[in-house]
Amino acid sequence: MKISSKANACNLSPMRKFHPYAVDAVKRGVKVYHLNIGQPDIATPKEYFDAVRNFSLPVLAYAPSNGIPELTNAVIDYYKGIGVNYTPNDVFITTGGSEALQMVMHSILDEGSEVIIPEPFYPNYNTFIRSSGGIIRPLTTTPESGYKYAFKDKIEKLINANTRAIMFTNPGNPTGAVLTREEMRLLADIAKEHDLYLIGDEVYREFVYGGESLASIGQLEDIAENAIIIDSVSKRFSACGARIGTVITKNKELQKQITKFCQARLSVATLDQVASAALYNAKGDYFDAVRKEYKLRRDTCYNKLMEIPGVICAKPEGAFYLMAALPVDDADKFQMWLLTDFNDHGDTVMFAPGEGFYATAGKGKNEIRIAYVLKQADLERAMDLLKLGIEAYNKRAK
Amino acid sequence: MKISSKANACNLSPMRKFHPYAVDAVKRGVKVYHLNIGQPDIATPKEYFDAVRNFSLPVLAYAPSNGIPELTNAVIDYYKGIGVNYTPNDVFITTGGSEALQMVMHSILDEGSEVIIPEPFYPNYNTFIRSSGGIIRPLTTTPESGYKYAFKDKIEKLINANTRAIMFTNPGNPTGAVLTREEMRLLADIAKEHDLYLIGDEVYREFVYGGESLASIGQLEDIAENAIIIDSVSKRFSACGARIGTVITKNKELQKQITKFCQARLSVATLDQVASAALYNAKGDYFDAVRKEYKLRRDTCYNKLMEIPGVICAKPEGAFYLMAALPVDDADKFQMWLLTDFNDHGDTVMFAPGEGFYATAGKGKNEIRIAYVLKQADLERAMDLLKLGIEAYNKRAK
C-alpha cells in the first residue's frame, strides 16, 4: 500500500524526540527540569471548571459548525476591547489554533503554493502546509540580530508567482521576538502590495513585557481582506487541553471556504466551548498577574543566560520562549549528552534543540529554544544546570 | 488573493442547506419535524458528566498526542470484547471520527489518488478526500437493490493505478445497509489482492437489528496490514458533542504517518478524553436498550413508508438511517416546497434530499435520507406528514 508523499515530507515533532531518553534518565533516578515544551504551569481560571460542572443538558449534542454563539460573542467582545470590530460571520471556532491553521492552509494553498515564514518558526507549520500541498519559503533570521524579520527587501526577494501568504507568530514562538507597530505596518503594506494573505498567529498576544498595548493585525483596517488571525485560549488562559481556537477573517470568499471545512468536521467539542466562553469572564487582573509572573521568569532566564560565556541572545520581548546560540558544537548532541551522561547532584535539564525550527538545512545547529514555564526556583536551578552542562560538555573526553 | 482549487471542489453540507428555510418556517409559526440530521435524542450516559465533574487538576494541560492511556485502553478492551486484539501503538485518539478520516486521507493520498466508495455516501468524505488531493471513485448502488455494494466485478472495474483504498460505512450512512460476513470477506479479499487499504467507517457498529454479533474488519486477521478502522463515541454513546474518535491500524508505516499528524495538532481535548474513557464503563444493558429503541423506530419508519404508494425502499438493517426513492420529481424541490408552501395543522417535515449523497451527477434526484432519531410519537407524526406532503405536492398547481 502506498503512503502519501506529502505525509512523508512531514516530520515528527522535534520537541518530542528526546522524550524516550528523558524517560530513561528518570528511570535511573535523575530529575529532569523541562524547558522543552510550552505547557504553562499557571492554574486554569476556575471559571472553566465551574462552567463544565454546571452543564446540565441530558444529551451532549453537536454544536453549530462555526461555534456556539456564547463563545463567538466572547471572542468578538474581547477584540472590541483592543479596538477591532468583528461580526459573528468573521469568527470561526476551531479545535485549537492547530485546526485553525489546517483549515486556513486547506483554504488557500494548491500544490506548489508557497508561504513565506520567518525562520526559526513553530515546526508544526510545516505539517499543516505540506499536507495542504504547499511549502514554506523561509525568511532566515539570526540570533545576532534578535531574530528580527520585518525587512521589505528581504521579504520581497522571496515573493514569486506561487506565493500565497506571509505568516508569522507574534509574539514569536520560538524566538520571543515582538513586532513593533511600524514592523507590523510594513508587513501589511507588503501583503497589500503583492495581494497576499497576511496570517498572524497571535496566540501569545497577552505575553508582552514592554508595557505596550495589545497588538493585532486586525487593527490595520486597510488590510481587512488580506488579514487572517489565528487565536486560541490555550496560552491566554493556560487552557491548552481545552483545544479551543479561532480563525478570524473578514474576507468573504475565504469565509465561504472555511465554512466548508467547519461543516465537514461537524463541530468543536461542546463542553469545551461552553467552558471557554466562561474563560473570557476571568477577572480583569488575571492577565496582569500572569504577565508579571512571566516577565520575572523571562528576566531570570535571560540574566542567567548572560552569565554563560559565549551565549548569543537578544532579550526577548514576548511569548514565554527564548532562543539562543550556545557555545557548543551541536545542540542535538549536547541535549542527548545531558540526558545520557550528565547530572549535577542527580539533576539535568531539557530544552528544544534549534535545528527543528529551521527549514534551511544546517541552520540552528548550535541554537536552543527555552520555554520558561517553570516556577522561579525551578527555573533558576534549570538555568544553572544549563551553565554547568555547557562547561562539562565542552571539557568532556571526546 | 487566491483560493485553493481543492477547497473550491468541496461543497457546503447538503444536510444544512435548508436550514434557513426551516428557520423561516418556524418564524411563521410552523412546527418542523427534523428527520434530516443524525443527532440522536438518547441521553448521554451519566458516566460522562460524572467524570467531567470529578476532574480536579488545577491546570487543563495538553494530553499525550496519541491519546490518554485510560481512553486508549478502554478502546482496546472494547475491541477485545469483539475478539480483536490491539496494542496501544495501534490506536490513535482523534477529535471525532472526522479528524480520524482527515488524518488517514492525509497519510495515504497524493494528488490524483482515488478512493472507491459506494454511493450514496456520507457527503463529508468528499471534503476530507479533496483537501488531501484525492478524488472519490463512486461505486453506484440503487434503491431497488437495497443499496448493496459488495460485488467483485463492479468494484474491480473501478480499480486503476491511482486507486489507494476502498472505503465504506458499515452499518451504512445514509442507507442503513449492513454488510454480511461474506460481503465483508469479499471486500477484504479484493483489498488484499490489489494491495489497497480497506477503510471501514464503523461508527454505527452497535446499531444492527438482525440479532447478529458485532462486526469489524479488524476481525479479519489476514488483512491487518490493509485494514483501517474509523470509530467514535458519538453515536455509540450518544455523545456527538464530545468529538472523540479513533483511527485503528496495525500497519506500522501508516502508524508513523498518523503519529506526525497527531503531534502536529498537539492533542485531543483532555476533559473529553477523560470522560469518554468513563463512557466505556456504561452499564452492559445500555446498548440493548438503545438498540431496542432504534429497532422500533426503524420498523415504524419503514412500515409507514411502505404505506405510501410508489416509494421504493429495502428494509435497512442498521445505523439509524433509511434511504428511499419517493414518487416525486425532485426531492430538493419537494423539500423546499414542504418548508415554504405546505403544512398540516401547522406541522411540516424535513429530511435530507438524496442528491448530495452521490458523486455521480443526476443520481439520487428523487431519493431522500431519513434519520430516525425522534421519539416514537414524533416519528409517526413526521412520517404521516411525509405521506400527506407527497400527496399534496403531486396534486399542487404547478
Interface residues (C-beta under 8 A of the other chain):
Chain A: M1 K2 I3 S4 S5 K6 A7 N8 C10 N11 L12 S13 R16 Q39 P40 D41 I42 A43 T44 Y48 F49 V52 R53 F55 P58 V59 L60 A61 Y62 A63 S65 T95 G96 S98 E99 Q102 H106 S107 I108 L109 D110 E111 S113 N124 T127 F128 S131 S132 G133 R164 D195 L196 Y197 E225 N226 S238 A239 C240 G241 A242 R243 N251 E253 L254 Q257 T259 K260 F261 Q263 A264 R265 L266 S267 V268 A269 T270 L271 D272
Chain B: M1 K2 I3 S4 S5 K6 A7 N8 C10 N11 L12 S13 R16 Q39 P40 D41 I42 A43 T44 Y48 F49 V52 R53 F55 P58 V59 L60 A61 Y62 A63 S65 T95 G96 S98 E99 Q102 H106 S107 I108 L109 D110 E111 S113 N124 T127 F128 S131 S132 G133 R164 D195 L196 Y197 E225 N226 S238 A239 C240 G241 A242 R243 N251 E253 L254 Q257 T259 K260 F261 Q263 A264 R265 L266 S267 V268 A269 T270 L271 D272
